């Protein structure tokens, strides 16, 4: 007996959805994460997809994607003269040659970062070529130590330590004398940014321990999200962006 047409259509739709999700899972993990095709703007922010140990479910790299990416670009567009659009972002595999096409990279949840040997080499070369990495959304001792272990694999000879608040990146466009307005709204303790400098002495990695810029960027327009810390999160992101583009 042939099943009723409605059931047949429902089964077909279910298979189509399952196939789409399976494709997405095969590329980026256990939930559907869709690649973006950015416009040819002056700035395209690369969100890195990197090897993980699974301590945050292998999906931390994609947290707040894509709404935080779009909102951050929207703030850059309104606050600067940088040529950027809301869609000026792209997922980039750290282990691929494409990583060198986008000089500003965003990394989420490095607390579960576990890089392949090729990713370690690309991380090193990306910095050596003058790239800049903004690292976000990791808190507590164990996440910090895991991330630091991966940085040390790529840069065993370099110092990776606190970035003092008198560094010019904190005030190149917006003057942020401290990070106190964000601190009450993030877990893990006092917000501390760690920096790594390239061979020319330029800041190449800015890593915000106990901070989560993307949460602020993502939810700033929600009623439960306080505006002042979100404003500082946008300002800090723009400061690092402009520092990266001018140094």
N, C-alpha and C positions, 0 to 999 in steps of 0.2 A: 504494500500500500504506500502510495506517495504521501509524504508529510504535507500538511497544509502550507500554502504559499507563505503565510506570515512567519511560520516556524522556519521555513527554508531561508527567508531573508534574514531572520534573526541570527541563524547559524552562520550565514555568510558574513554578516557584519561582525560577529564575534571573532571569526577567523581572521578577518582583515585587521581588526584592532590588535589581536594577539600577534599577528605577523609584524605589524608596525612596532609594537613594544619589543618584540624579540630582536628586531633589527637595532633598535635604540640600545637595548641591553647589551647586544653584542659589541657595540662600539664604545659605550660610555658607562655601563653599569647596570644596576637592577631596576632603574626607572627611566622613563623616556626623557632624554636630554637631547634637544634638537640643535643642530649646528646652525650658526648664523652666517649669512653671506653679507659682510659689511660693505658699505659704500666706499668709494675711493677718496676718503677724507685724509687730512693731514695726520690725524691721530686715529689709530685703531688699537684698542686695549685688548691684549691677548690674555685670556683666562687659561692658565695652564692645566692640562690634564696630565697627571704624573702617577708613577707607581706608588702603591699604598700597601700597608700591612693589614688593613681591614679593621683596625681598632675603632674606626668611626664608620664602619660599614662600607668602605671603599668609595663613598660618595661625597665625602667632605669637600673635595675639590669643587663641587658644583653647588654648594650651599648658596642660596639667594639668587641663583641664576634663573632667568635673565633680568629680572626686574631691578636688582641692585645695579647691574651693569648699565641698564638703560637710564636709571635715575641719576647715577653718577655722571654719565655722559651729558645728560640734560643740564646738570649743574655746571659742568665745565663749559658748556655752550653758553649759558647765561652769564657766567661770571668772568669769562676770559674771551680773548679774540682767537682762540685756537679753532681751527676748522675741524669740527666734529659734529656728528649727528647722533641721535639716540641709538641708532643701530650700529654705531662704530665699535663693535666688539666681536670677538671670535674665539672659539675654543681651539686651542693649539696643543698638539701633542709635544710634550717636552722632549721626547726622544726622536722627533722628526727634524728635518732640515727647515721646515716652515717656521720653527721657533725663532730663526734669525731674521725673519721678515718684519717682525713687530718689536720695536725696541723698548716698549713699556709693557711689562707683564704683571698680572695680578695672580696671587696664589692664595687659595683658601684652605684652611684646616691642614696646615703642615704637620700637625701632631701625629698624623698617620702616614707621613711621607716615608716611602721606602723605595729609593730610586734604583733603576737598573743601571748597569755600567754605562750604557749609552746616554742615559739621562744625566748621569754625573758628568760625563764629558761635555754634553751640551750646556749644562748649567755653567760649567767653568768657561766654556768658549763664549757663551752669551755675555757674561760679565766682561771677559777680556775684550770683546768687540765693542763695549760701551753701553750695553743694555742695562736697564733698571728694573728691579723687581720689588713690588709692594706686597708684603706678606701679611696676611690677616687671619683673624679668627683662630687663635690657639691660646689656651690658658692652662694654668697649673704646671707643676714641675715636670710631670712625665711627658706632656706634649712638647714642652720647651726642649727637654733633653733629646727627644726623638728628632725634632727638627734640627737642633744643633749638630747631632751626629751626622746628618746628611750634608749640612753645610761643610763640616770638617772633611767629609770625603772628597768634596770638590775643591776645597781650599784649605788643605792641612797646614799651610804656612801662614795663614792670615788670622788676624784678630777679629773675632765676632763678639762685640760687647755693646753695652748700653750707649745709645746715641744721646749725647747731652742736650738738654733743653735750650742751650744757647747756640746750637747748630743752626745755620741759616735756613735749612729746609723747613723749619717750623714757622718761619715768618716771611718767606720770600714774596708771598702775595697777600695772605691774611696773617696778621700777627696773633700767634697762639702762644702766649707765655707759659701755659701749662695745659695739662690734659684733664684737669679735675672735673670739668662738667660732664665728661663721658664716664668717669670711673664708677659712679654709683649704679650705673645701668648695665654693667658688664660683670661676668663672674671672674673669679680667680685671684683678685687682689689688685694691687696698684698697677696701672698701665705703665709699661716700659717699652720703649722702642729700642731695638737692637740694630746696629748698623755694621755693614761690611763695606770696605773701601777697595776700589780697584787699584791697579798698579800705578795709576796716575794720581792717586789720592782722592778720587771722586767717590762720593757715596753711590754704591751700586745695589745694595739690598737694605731696605728699611722694613723691619719685622716688628709688628705690634703685638707684644705678648700681653695677654689679659685684655685685649681689645677686640672689637668686632665691628669694623667700619661698615661692612656689608649689611648687617642687621639695621643699622641706622639709616643707610642709604635706601634699603628696601622698604622700611616701614615708617619713614618720616611723616607720611601723610595720613597715617592711621591715628584714630582718636587716642589710643593708649600710648602713643609714642611721644615723649616730650620733645619739644622743638629745639631747645637750646643745645643739648648734646648732639642731636642730629645735625644741626648747623655746624658745630665744630668738626664733626666727622666728615662732612662734605668739604669744609675748608682745609682740613688736614690732607685729605686725598688730593685736592687741587694743588696744595703746596708741594707735595711730593711729585706730582705730575709736572709742574712747572720747573721744579729743581732738576728733574730728570732731563727735561727738554733744553735746559740752558747750561748744564754743567757736564 
